[in-house]
Amino acid sequence: MRVLLRELGRFSRRNTLAAIGGVVGLLIIFVALAAPLIAPRDPLKADFRRMNKPPDAQSLLGTDQVGRDTLSRVIYGARTSLFVAFSAVILGTTVGSLWGVACGYLRGRFDLVSQRIMEILQSFPDLILAMAISMAIGTGLQAVIFAIAITRIPFGGRVIRSVALSVREMPFVEAGRANGASALRVMAKHVLPQCVAPYLVLATTHLGVAIVIEAALGFLGVGVPPPTPTWGNMLADSITALVPPWWLAFFPGLAITITVLAFNLLGDGIRDTLDPRLSPGFLRLVTGAGRSAPAATGAAAAPTLTIPAGKS
Amino acid sequence: MRKYLLRRAGYALGTLLGVSLTIFVVLRVIPGDPLVAILGAEGHAQMKPADRERIMADLGLSDPLPVQYGRWLIDIGAGRLGKSFFRGDTVAELIAHRGPISAEIGILALIVSWLVGLPIGILSAFKPNSIPDGLARALSILFIAIPGFWLGMLIVLALLFWFGYKAPFVIVQLWHDPWQNFQMVIGPAVVLGLAQGAYIARMSRSCLLEVISEDFVRTARAKGLREGLVVLRHALPNALLPVITISGVLLGFVLGGSVAVEQAFGVPGLGRALVVAVIERDIIVVQNLVLFYAVIFVAVNVLVDLSYAWLDPRIRFG
C-alpha cells in the first residue's frame, strides 16, 4: 500500500496534468456511482409548474421542457454514459487484446486472416460502424455497448499483436516452449502478462473516444433510448425546441468535455510513464495510422511503405 | 510504380469486398421482419399475407441471402446502389444530390485543419515549453476533447440568439449560389477542422522536435542559417510525412464526425441522409451509404500511401 502511494506520488509530481485528470476522472466516477445520493431531484420526474426555467437557486442548472431538473439529469447521465463507455472499452479492448495475443504468438494463416478482418473493421469510420451495428441489434443499453465495443476491437488487436510479436522472441518465452508447455499455456503465462501495460494505456486512451461515440449516438437518436438520461440524448432533447434553451444545450456537453478531457490527460500521462518510447508513434498506432503497413504480416499482404515512425 | 499501384488497388478492392460482406451480414442480422420496421406493427397487421409477400418480393427481400448479396454487388457494379424503401430515388441519386455538400465540408475541414494546425505546431516547436507553446498545447488538448457536434450546437445557438440564424432546409449547390452554399458549409467545416487541427498541431510539434535534434539540422545551424530557415527548409519537410498520415486517418474522424456535426448545424448533407435512414430503418439506404463511406475512407488511405512515394524518394515499393 505504501509503495503504491509512493508510486502514485511520483507519478503525479512528474505528470501534474495527468494527476489532475485522474482526480477529476475519479470524482466523476464517484458522482456517477453515488448519483441517487447526490442528485437533488428525481431525473425522470416532470414538474409542469417549472418548465423551461433558466438556472436559479431551486434548480442550479435549470429545467427542461417538461420541468425535469437538468443538474439531476446530468448527474444520472454520468451514470449511463460512463457505464456504457467503460463496459464498451473493457469489452472491446479485452477481446481485441486476446485476439492480438493469439495473432502475434501463433502467426501464420490465423494471423493473416485476423489482420484482414481487423482491417475491414477499421475501414469504417467509428461512428458510422457503431450506428449501423446499433441499428441492426436494436437501440438498448446493451446494443450501444456492443456497437461501441466492436469498433474498439481492431485497435486492441493491432497494438497488442505487435507487443506479442516481439515478446514471443524473448528467451523466457522460448524457455516455456522448450519446457513443453502448450501454446495456450505459454500465451497465458508468459505473453499475456507482458501485455498488461499497453492494455492499460489502450483502455484509458479509448475511454474518451467511447464517451464521445456514445454521446454522438445519443445525439443522433440511435443511442440509449429516452427517458433514461445520457449526455448524448439530453443534447438531442434540447434541440427539439424551436429556440433551444441554452442551459439544456450547454451543460450536458460541458460534462462530456470535462470527462473526455480528464480521461485523455490521464491516458497521456499513463502512456508517458509506462512507455515513453510509445509516445508519438503510439498515437499513430492507436489512431490506426499504422494501417498502411499490413505487409508486416507476410509476403501475401499489401506491399509495405512504412519507414520507422518519425525517424527521417 | 505501376505494378505497385495495381497491387495496392487490388488489395483495397479485396478489403472493400470484405467490407460489403460485413455490412450485409450485420444489417441482415436485424431481428424481425423489415416490413414491420417499414410499415409499423399496425400497418403490417392490416395487410393481407399475399400483399406482404408481393411487397417483400418487390423489394427483393424474399430471396435467399446469397442471392440478395449477389444482386447487391451487381447493383453496385451498375452504379445504381439500390432503392430507398420510402422514396423512389436510388441511393446513387441521393449521393449525387447530397454528396457534394458533405464533400465540400470534408475538404474545407481539411484545409482549415492544416491552416490552423501546422502554424501552431511550428510555433510550438520553435520554442518548446515557452508560454505560447504551453497555450497552444492546452488549446489542442481542449479541442481534441470537445465533441464537434456540441460545439456546432453552441455556435448555432449563438447565431440564433444574436443574428436570427435559421438552419438551411434546401440544398444550395456550389454552382447555383456560391455565397449561400459557402454559408451552409463553413460552420461544419470550421468545427471539424478545429478538432483535426488540434491533432495536427500536436503531431507536427512532436515530429518537428524529433527532427530538430537530428544531425542535418545541427549542420544547417552550424553553417549560420537563420533559425526560421532551418525549421522551414530543413526540418519541416522531413517532419511532414507523419502529419500527412495522421491527416488521412483523421479523415475517418471527419467522415464519422460530419454525420453528427451536419445534424447539429441542420445541414442537409449525406450524413444527415444516413441518420434519417438509420432512424427510418431504411436498410437498403443504410447499407449503401455505409459502404460508400467505407469506400471513401479506404480510397483516402490508398492516396495517403501513394503520397508517401511522391513525397519521400527514399521509399521503395516492395
Interface residues (C-beta under 8 A of the other chain):
Chain A: R116 I117 E119 I120 L121 S123 F124 P125 D126 L127 I128 L129 M131 A132 I133 M135 A136 I137 G138 G208 V212 A215 A216 F219 L220 G221 V222 L235 S238 I239 V243 P244 W246 A249 F250 G253 I256 T257 V260 L261 N264 L265 S279 P280 L283 R284 T287 G288 A289 R291 S292 A295 A301 A302 P303 T304 L305 I307 A309 G310 K311 S312
Chain B: Y4 R7 R8 Y11 G14 T15 L16 G18 V19 T22 I23 V26 L27 V29 I30 P31 I141 L142 I144 A145 I146 P147 F149 W150 M153 L154 L157 L160 F161 R202 M203 S206 C207 E210 V211 E214 N238 A239 L241 P242 T245 I246 G248 V249 L250 G252 F253 L255 G256 G257 V259 A260 Q263 A264 L274 V275 V278 I279 R281 V286 V290 Y293 A294 F297 V298 N301 V304 D305 Y308 A309 D312 R314 I315 F317 G318
